[in-house]
């Protein structure tokens, strides 16, 4: 029968409360079909692929518009059109998560015609290679921080190198509620998707990490997987950043990822709820991975909600008429995501949320705000019964100040690093000293910058240090 793991956690991290503008418990809604999509030809864990369509071509939703030949040194996955219509332009644009990539722009014809995948009569009798081919052709293999291994080189590893399938069913990012809601509403697809992913890897051991604050899902998983001895269900404390590959694998298996390494380097594949559901839809329903769930949230949003959104949808389409004030827009994670000034920035497979934060109001007593704010890390603020959600604004409480050696960044670091020194060394060009303190062990969760009372941009400093070292080594 399924093995039940004990309650686990990790050193450091931070428990986030309910932020203003979080779509707590809201059911999934279908976002209106966009009039135009901008589809980057670099999606998730995948190299940029070459377009196989031309300007003026007519395409259907689910039709492959870009692919590369399988290459073990350059993992890639086919990219699909997410709406039916006409290709109007193929050009290089900024990628929403940084850098540039080739993009295919498609104008909708309003018909939403589909090109579906071949659906096998009985997928349970297929070989791992046959299942892997379907997942590859559907674009599912680009998910996760290290991709999903197939014989078509969609990751650096091959399926025979994998011993564990890790299912990340815990969401600890502020504002990100859509994935949890997907698990509730598509529970059957989620469970069967796990079995499909396991089948594609040659029937490996499965470890499911689930927050202990999800008792109903926990009981249903036990009931559904009771007689499968290949599955271990772990209850985890919902502490950020438990969902990161490095932290999750260390918590569940006690295995450390190598610096600058991937989960596949230690024989693991990590997939989340969205990828499990996408695997089921690809194999059983013949639907390519062209739609994902996204939370539209934040203190500047009128009506926060969870939506099913087509890949390539501009964020302006999601935020249209739904902003109550001007604010800063962040895609993905409010802690380490990229701020966006371009409302044409498209949704990609790895973006779970679009967050709009209002600009901070002028504080009457700014010096009293530190430690007594509704969103204070110190916890000194006294809660009032009618104040249930914390504020989340773009306020930095003034300009950055010198480090006061408080140690907050050390307390919350999930990798047991000294972020204050890493940031200081990186900012002053002491790169060898930063490397000696394991600079590349940093997973860039952003907690150090969040808790810093001096508001030092530690995450930016650490990222810059890494970039300089990689440039020098190149």
C-alpha positions as CSV (number, residue, x, y, z in Angstrom):
1,X,0.0,0.0,0.0
2,X,1.0,3.7,-0.3
3,X,3.6,4.8,2.3
4,X,2.7,7.7,4.5
5,X,5.7,10.0,5.3
6,X,5.9,12.0,8.5
7,X,5.4,15.8,8.7
8,X,8.6,17.4,7.2
9,X,10.0,20.9,6.8
10,X,13.4,22.6,6.3
11,X,15.5,25.1,8.1
12,X,14.8,28.8,7.3
13,X,12.1,29.9,5.0
14,X,9.1,32.0,5.8
15,X,5.3,31.5,6.4
16,X,3.3,34.1,4.4
17,X,-0.1,35.2,5.5
18,X,-3.0,36.2,3.4
19,X,-2.2,39.2,1.2
20,X,-4.7,41.7,0.1
21,X,-5.8,40.8,-3.4
22,X,-5.3,37.0,-3.1
23,X,-8.0,35.0,-5.0
24,X,-8.5,32.7,-2.0
25,X,-10.7,29.7,-2.8
26,X,-12.1,31.1,-6.0
27,X,-13.1,28.6,-8.6
28,X,-11.3,28.5,-12.0
29,X,-12.8,30.6,-14.7
30,X,-12.0,30.5,-18.4
31,X,-10.3,33.7,-19.6
32,X,-11.9,35.2,-22.8
33,X,-10.1,34.1,-26.0
34,X,-7.5,36.7,-26.9
35,X,-7.7,38.5,-30.2
36,X,-4.0,38.0,-30.6
37,X,-1.3,35.8,-29.0
38,X,2.4,36.3,-28.8
39,X,4.0,32.8,-28.5
40,X,7.7,32.7,-27.5
41,X,9.6,29.9,-29.2
42,X,11.4,29.3,-25.9
43,X,9.0,27.8,-23.4
44,X,9.8,26.4,-19.9
45,X,12.9,24.2,-19.8
46,X,13.5,24.2,-23.5
47,X,16.0,25.8,-25.9
48,X,14.6,28.2,-28.4
49,X,13.2,26.2,-31.3
50,X,13.0,27.1,-35.0
51,X,9.7,28.2,-36.5
52,X,8.2,25.9,-39.0
53,X,5.5,28.3,-40.1
54,X,5.7,31.5,-42.1
55,X,4.0,34.8,-42.0
56,X,0.6,34.6,-43.6
57,X,0.1,30.9,-42.8
58,X,-3.2,29.7,-41.3
59,X,-2.9,27.7,-38.1
60,X,-5.1,25.8,-35.7
61,X,-4.9,25.6,-31.9
62,X,-2.6,22.8,-31.0
63,X,-0.7,22.9,-34.3
64,X,3.1,22.7,-34.0
65,X,4.6,26.0,-35.0
66,X,8.2,25.4,-33.9
67,X,10.6,22.5,-33.2
68,X,14.2,21.5,-33.3
69,X,15.9,18.2,-34.1
70,X,16.5,16.2,-30.9
71,X,19.9,17.2,-29.5
72,X,21.3,15.9,-26.2
73,X,23.4,19.1,-25.8
74,X,20.4,21.4,-26.4
75,X,17.2,20.0,-24.9
76,X,14.0,21.3,-26.6
77,X,10.3,20.6,-26.9
78,X,7.9,21.5,-29.8
79,X,5.9,24.7,-29.4
80,X,2.3,24.9,-30.4
81,X,-0.2,27.6,-31.5
82,X,-2.7,28.3,-28.8
83,X,-5.5,29.8,-31.0
84,X,-6.6,29.4,-34.5
85,X,-5.9,32.2,-36.9
86,X,-3.3,33.7,-39.2
87,X,0.4,34.2,-38.5
88,X,1.0,37.9,-38.9
89,X,4.6,38.3,-37.8
90,X,7.7,36.3,-36.6
91,X,10.2,38.5,-34.8
92,X,12.5,38.7,-31.9
93,X,11.0,40.1,-28.7
94,X,11.8,40.3,-25.0
95,X,11.0,37.1,-23.1
96,X,8.8,37.8,-20.1
97,X,11.3,36.0,-17.8
98,X,14.4,37.7,-19.2
99,X,16.5,37.9,-22.4
100,X,15.2,37.8,-25.9
101,X,13.6,35.1,-28.0
102,X,11.9,34.6,-31.4
103,X,8.1,35.0,-31.1
104,X,5.3,33.9,-33.4
105,X,2.4,36.4,-33.4
106,X,-1.0,35.0,-34.4
107,X,-4.2,37.0,-35.0
108,X,-7.4,35.0,-33.9
109,X,-10.0,34.1,-36.5
110,X,-12.6,33.7,-33.7
111,X,-13.3,30.0,-34.7
112,X,-11.0,28.3,-32.1
113,X,-10.4,25.3,-34.4
114,X,-8.1,22.5,-33.0
115,X,-5.6,20.1,-34.2
116,X,-5.6,17.3,-31.7
117,X,-3.0,14.6,-31.0
118,X,-3.5,10.9,-31.7
119,X,-5.2,9.2,-28.7
120,X,-4.2,5.6,-28.0
121,X,-7.1,3.2,-27.3
122,X,-5.4,1.9,-24.1
123,X,-2.6,4.0,-22.9
124,X,-1.8,1.8,-20.0
125,X,-0.4,-0.9,-22.4
126,X,1.9,1.6,-24.1
127,X,5.7,1.4,-23.5
128,X,7.6,4.2,-21.8
129,X,9.0,5.3,-25.1
130,X,5.5,5.6,-26.7
131,X,4.1,7.5,-23.7
132,X,7.2,9.7,-23.8
133,X,6.6,10.5,-27.5
134,X,3.1,11.7,-26.8
135,X,4.2,13.9,-23.9
136,X,7.0,15.3,-26.1
137,X,4.8,16.1,-29.1
138,X,2.2,17.7,-26.7
139,X,4.8,20.1,-25.3
140,X,4.4,18.7,-21.7
141,X,8.1,17.8,-21.4
142,X,9.1,21.5,-21.2
143,X,7.6,21.8,-17.7
144,X,9.6,22.0,-14.5
145,X,13.0,23.5,-13.7
146,X,14.8,20.6,-15.4
147,X,12.4,19.4,-18.1
148,X,11.0,15.9,-18.5
149,X,13.4,13.2,-19.9
150,X,12.4,11.4,-23.0
151,X,14.3,9.6,-25.7
152,X,13.8,12.8,-27.8
153,X,16.2,14.7,-25.6
154,X,13.8,17.1,-23.9
155,X,16.1,17.2,-20.8
156,X,19.8,16.7,-20.2
157,X,19.1,13.3,-18.6
158,X,17.5,10.2,-20.3
159,X,14.6,8.2,-18.7
160,X,17.0,5.3,-17.7
161,X,18.9,7.7,-15.4
162,X,15.8,8.6,-13.3
163,X,15.0,6.8,-10.0
164,X,12.4,9.1,-8.5
165,X,9.4,11.1,-9.6
166,X,8.8,14.0,-7.2
167,X,5.3,15.6,-7.4
168,X,5.2,19.2,-6.1
169,X,1.7,19.6,-4.8
170,X,2.5,22.4,-2.3
171,X,2.1,26.1,-3.3
172,X,3.8,28.5,-1.0
173,X,4.2,31.5,-3.3
174,X,2.2,34.6,-2.2
175,X,-0.9,35.2,-4.4
176,X,-0.5,31.9,-6.3
177,X,-3.7,30.1,-5.7
178,X,-4.6,28.8,-9.2
179,X,-2.5,25.6,-9.0
180,X,-4.1,24.6,-5.7
181,X,-7.5,25.2,-7.1
182,X,-6.7,23.1,-10.2
183,X,-5.8,20.2,-7.9
184,X,-9.2,20.4,-6.2
185,X,-11.2,20.8,-9.4
186,X,-9.3,18.3,-11.6
187,X,-8.3,15.7,-8.9
188,X,-8.9,12.7,-11.2
189,X,-6.8,14.2,-13.9
190,X,-4.1,15.0,-11.3
191,X,-3.9,11.4,-10.0
192,X,-4.0,9.7,-13.4
193,X,-1.5,12.2,-14.7
194,X,1.0,11.1,-12.0
195,X,0.5,7.5,-13.2
196,X,1.2,8.5,-16.8
197,X,4.3,10.4,-15.9
198,X,5.6,7.4,-13.9
199,X,4.8,5.1,-16.8
200,X,6.9,7.3,-19.1
201,X,9.9,7.0,-16.8
202,X,9.7,3.2,-16.5
203,X,7.7,2.8,-13.3
204,X,10.0,4.6,-10.8
205,X,9.3,5.4,-7.2
206,X,6.9,8.4,-6.7
207,X,7.1,10.9,-3.8
208,X,4.2,13.4,-3.4
209,X,4.8,16.5,-1.3
210,X,1.5,18.0,-0.1
211,X,0.9,20.8,2.5
212,X,-0.5,19.6,5.8
213,X,-3.1,22.3,5.5
214,X,-4.8,20.3,2.7
215,X,-6.4,17.5,4.7
216,X,-9.2,16.7,2.3
217,X,-6.7,16.2,-0.6
218,X,-4.5,14.2,1.7
219,X,-7.3,11.8,2.6
220,X,-8.4,11.4,-1.1
221,X,-4.8,10.7,-2.2
222,X,-4.6,8.0,0.5
223,X,-7.9,6.5,-0.7
224,X,-6.9,6.5,-4.4
225,X,-3.3,5.3,-4.0
226,X,-3.8,3.0,-1.1
227,X,-2.7,-0.2,-2.9
228,X,0.3,1.3,-4.7
229,X,3.5,0.5,-2.9
230,X,5.5,2.7,-5.3
231,X,4.0,5.9,-3.9
232,X,5.0,7.8,-0.8
233,X,2.8,10.7,0.4
234,X,4.5,13.3,2.5
235,X,2.8,16.1,4.5
236,X,4.9,19.3,4.4
237,X,4.7,22.5,6.3
238,X,3.6,25.2,3.8
239,X,6.7,27.3,4.2
240,X,8.2,29.3,1.3
241,X,10.2,28.3,-0.8
242,X,9.3,24.6,-0.2
243,X,8.3,24.2,-3.8
244,X,11.8,24.9,-5.2
245,X,13.4,21.7,-6.6
246,X,16.5,21.9,-4.4
247,X,14.5,22.5,-1.2
248,X,11.8,19.9,-2.0
249,X,14.3,17.1,-2.9
250,X,16.3,17.8,0.2
251,X,13.2,17.8,2.4
252,X,11.7,14.6,0.9
253,X,14.8,12.5,0.1
254,X,17.7,14.2,2.1
255,X,19.6,14.6,-1.1
256,X,21.5,17.8,-2.0
257,X,21.6,19.2,-5.5
258,X,25.0,20.1,-6.9
259,X,25.7,23.7,-7.4
260,X,24.5,24.9,-10.8
261,X,22.9,21.4,-11.2
262,X,19.4,20.1,-11.9
263,X,17.2,17.6,-10.2
264,X,18.0,15.1,-13.0
265,X,21.6,15.2,-11.9
266,X,20.6,13.2,-8.7
267,X,18.1,10.9,-10.5
268,X,15.0,12.9,-9.8
269,X,12.3,14.5,-12.0
270,X,10.1,17.2,-10.3
271,X,6.7,18.0,-11.8
272,X,3.9,20.1,-10.4
273,X,0.1,19.8,-10.5
274,X,-0.3,21.7,-13.7
275,X,2.1,19.3,-15.5
276,X,0.4,16.2,-14.2
277,X,-3.0,17.5,-15.5
278,X,-1.4,18.5,-18.8
279,X,0.1,14.9,-19.1
280,X,-3.4,13.4,-18.6
281,X,-5.0,15.8,-21.2
282,X,-2.3,15.0,-23.7
283,X,-2.4,11.2,-23.5
284,X,-6.1,10.6,-22.8
285,X,-7.8,13.6,-24.5
286,X,-5.2,14.3,-27.2
287,X,-4.9,18.0,-26.1
288,X,-1.5,19.7,-26.5
289,X,-0.2,21.8,-23.6
290,X,-1.4,25.3,-24.8
291,X,-3.4,26.4,-21.7
292,X,-2.5,26.8,-18.1
293,X,-4.0,28.1,-14.9
294,X,-3.0,31.6,-13.8
295,X,-3.8,33.7,-10.7
296,X,-4.6,37.3,-11.4
297,X,-4.0,39.0,-8.1
298,X,-2.5,41.9,-6.1
299,X,-3.5,44.9,-4.2
300,X,-4.1,46.9,-7.4
301,X,-6.5,44.4,-8.9
302,X,-10.3,45.0,-8.6
303,X,-11.5,41.4,-8.8
304,X,-8.7,38.9,-8.1
305,X,-9.4,35.5,-9.7
306,X,-8.0,32.2,-11.0
307,X,-8.2,31.6,-14.8
308,X,-7.5,29.1,-17.5
309,X,-5.4,31.1,-19.9
310,X,-4.1,30.3,-23.4
311,X,-0.3,30.4,-23.7
312,X,0.8,33.6,-25.4
313,X,-2.1,35.7,-24.1
314,X,-0.8,39.3,-23.4
315,X,-1.0,40.3,-19.7
316,X,-2.9,43.4,-20.8
317,X,-5.7,41.2,-21.9
318,X,-6.0,39.7,-18.4
319,X,-5.7,43.0,-16.6
320,X,-8.0,44.9,-19.0
321,X,-10.5,47.0,-16.9
322,X,-9.5,45.1,-13.8
323,X,-7.0,47.6,-12.3
324,X,-8.3,49.9,-9.6
325,X,-5.1,52.0,-9.5
326,X,-1.7,52.3,-11.2
327,X,0.8,49.8,-9.9
328,X,3.7,47.6,-10.6
329,X,3.0,44.4,-12.6
330,X,5.0,41.3,-11.8
331,X,4.8,37.9,-13.6
332,X,5.3,34.6,-11.8
333,X,6.6,35.4,-8.3
334,X,6.3,38.6,-6.4
335,X,9.6,37.8,-4.6
336,X,11.8,37.0,-7.5
337,X,9.8,37.5,-10.6
338,X,10.4,40.1,-13.3
339,X,8.6,43.5,-13.1
340,X,6.8,44.2,-16.4
341,X,6.3,47.6,-18.0
342,X,5.0,46.0,-21.3
343,X,1.4,44.9,-21.3
344,X,2.1,42.9,-24.4
345,X,4.3,40.5,-22.4
346,X,2.8,37.0,-23.0
347,X,1.8,34.2,-20.6
348,X,4.2,31.2,-20.9
349,X,4.0,27.7,-19.6
350,X,6.0,28.5,-16.5
351,X,4.1,31.6,-15.3
352,X,1.6,30.8,-12.5
353,X,0.5,34.3,-11.7
354,X,0.1,37.9,-12.9
355,X,0.4,40.3,-9.9
356,X,-0.4,44.0,-9.8
357,X,0.9,45.8,-6.7
358,X,-0.3,49.3,-5.9
359,X,2.3,52.0,-5.3
360,X,2.8,52.8,-1.6
361,X,1.0,55.7,0.0
362,X,2.8,58.5,1.8
363,X,3.4,57.4,5.4
364,X,2.6,59.8,8.1
365,X,5.2,58.4,10.5
366,X,7.5,56.4,8.2
367,X,10.0,55.7,11.0
368,X,7.3,53.9,13.0
369,X,6.4,51.7,10.0
370,X,9.4,49.4,10.4
371,X,8.4,46.5,12.6
372,X,4.8,47.8,13.2
373,X,3.5,47.5,9.6
374,X,0.7,45.1,8.7
375,X,3.3,43.2,6.6
376,X,6.1,43.3,9.1
377,X,8.6,40.4,9.1
378,X,9.3,41.0,12.8
379,X,5.7,40.1,13.7
380,X,5.4,43.0,16.2
381,X,2.3,44.4,14.5
382,X,-0.8,43.8,16.6
383,X,-3.6,42.4,14.5
384,X,-7.1,43.9,14.6
385,X,-10.1,41.6,14.2
386,X,-11.4,43.3,11.0
387,X,-7.9,43.4,9.4
388,X,-7.4,39.9,8.0
389,X,-5.1,40.4,5.0
390,X,-1.7,42.0,4.8
391,X,-0.8,44.9,2.6
392,X,1.5,44.3,-0.3
393,X,2.8,47.4,-2.0
394,X,6.0,48.5,-3.8
395,X,7.2,50.4,-0.8
396,X,10.8,50.0,0.2
397,X,10.4,52.2,3.3
398,X,12.9,54.7,2.0
399,X,16.3,54.3,0.4
400,X,18.7,51.3,1.0
401,X,20.7,51.8,4.2
402,X,23.9,50.2,5.5
403,X,23.6,46.6,6.8
404,X,22.8,46.5,10.6
405,X,23.9,42.9,11.0
406,X,20.5,41.8,12.3
407,X,20.9,38.3,10.8
408,X,17.3,38.1,9.5
409,X,18.6,37.1,6.0
410,X,20.6,34.2,7.6
411,X,17.5,33.1,9.6
412,X,15.3,32.7,6.5
413,X,17.8,31.4,4.0
414,X,16.7,27.9,3.0
415,X,20.2,27.1,1.7
416,X,22.0,28.0,5.0
417,X,24.0,30.8,3.3
418,X,25.0,34.2,4.5
419,X,23.2,36.5,2.0
420,X,24.4,39.8,3.5
421,X,28.1,38.8,2.8
422,X,27.3,37.3,-0.6
423,X,25.5,40.5,-1.6
424,X,28.4,42.7,-0.2
425,X,31.1,40.7,-1.9
426,X,29.2,40.6,-5.2
427,X,28.5,44.4,-5.1
428,X,32.2,45.1,-4.4
429,X,33.7,42.8,-7.0
430,X,35.0,40.2,-4.5
431,X,33.9,37.4,-6.6
432,X,36.3,34.7,-5.5
433,X,35.3,35.4,-1.8
434,X,31.7,35.1,-2.9
435,X,32.3,31.8,-4.5
436,X,34.0,30.5,-1.4
437,X,30.8,31.2,0.5
438,X,28.9,29.0,-2.1
439,X,27.4,31.9,-4.2
440,X,25.9,29.4,-6.7
441,X,24.1,27.5,-4.0
442,X,21.7,30.4,-3.8
443,X,18.4,29.5,-5.4
444,X,17.3,33.1,-5.7
445,X,14.2,32.8,-3.7
446,X,14.3,36.5,-2.7
447,X,13.6,36.0,1.0
448,X,16.8,37.8,2.0
449,X,15.8,41.0,0.3
450,X,12.2,40.7,1.6
451,X,13.2,40.5,5.3
452,X,16.1,43.0,5.2
453,X,15.2,46.0,7.4
454,X,17.8,48.1,5.6
455,X,16.2,47.3,2.2
456,X,19.4,46.2,0.6
457,X,18.7,44.7,-2.8
458,X,20.5,41.5,-1.9
459,X,18.9,39.4,-4.6
460,X,19.9,41.8,-7.3
461,X,23.5,41.9,-6.0
462,X,23.7,38.1,-5.8
463,X,22.4,37.7,-9.4
464,X,24.8,40.3,-10.6
465,X,27.7,38.5,-8.9
466,X,26.7,35.2,-10.6
467,X,26.4,36.9,-14.0
468,X,29.9,38.4,-13.7
469,X,31.5,35.1,-12.7
470,X,29.8,33.3,-15.7
471,X,31.0,36.0,-18.0
472,X,34.5,35.7,-16.8
473,X,34.5,31.9,-17.0
474,X,33.1,32.2,-20.6
